[in-house]
Amino acid sequence: MFDDNGSYLLGLIEFFLFFAWFMCLFWVLSDIFRSKDLGGVAKTVWVVVVIVLPWLGILVYLIARGGGMHERAIEQAQAMQKAQTEYIQSVAGTTGTPTEQITSAKSLLDSGAINQAEFDQLKSKALAS
């Protein structure tokens, strides 16, 4: 397959370029689908351009929309952080002060979502914390 060092180096460079294109493709595709300011048709056009014209499509995308990639990535990371924090708080049961917890439990009792025994348990848990 590799009959001399030159063909080995050429194969290595080709593999590196393919791998680099593959990574850029995933970054660009994730940014296309993450973008809220593009409609469905525009997203489809960008995906086709990036796949049909591999290097040129990625280069054109980075020139045209590359400036906003960082902002969209930060926005997504902040949204994920917020969702994670809300989930942890909901699972841990530490949502606010004891007064807020008792008020929330009382509203659940009044709406019929919980019974009196569950309200008393939530109330004692809130007062214990």
Sequence and secondary structure as in RCSB ss.txt:
>XXXX:A:sequence
MFDDNGSYLLGLIEFFLFFAWFMCLFWVLSDIFRSKDLGGVAKTVWVVVVIVLPWLGILVYLIARGGGMHERAIE
QAQAMQKAQTEYIQSVAGTTGTPTEQITSAKSLLDSGAINQAEFDQLKSKALAS
>XXXX:A:secstr
   SHHHHHHHHHHHHHHHHHHHHHHHHHHHHHH SSS HHHHHHHHHHHHHSHHHHHHHHHHHHGGGHHHHHHH
HHHHHHHHHHHHHHHHHT  S HHHHHHHHHHHHHHTSS HHHHHHHHHHHHH 
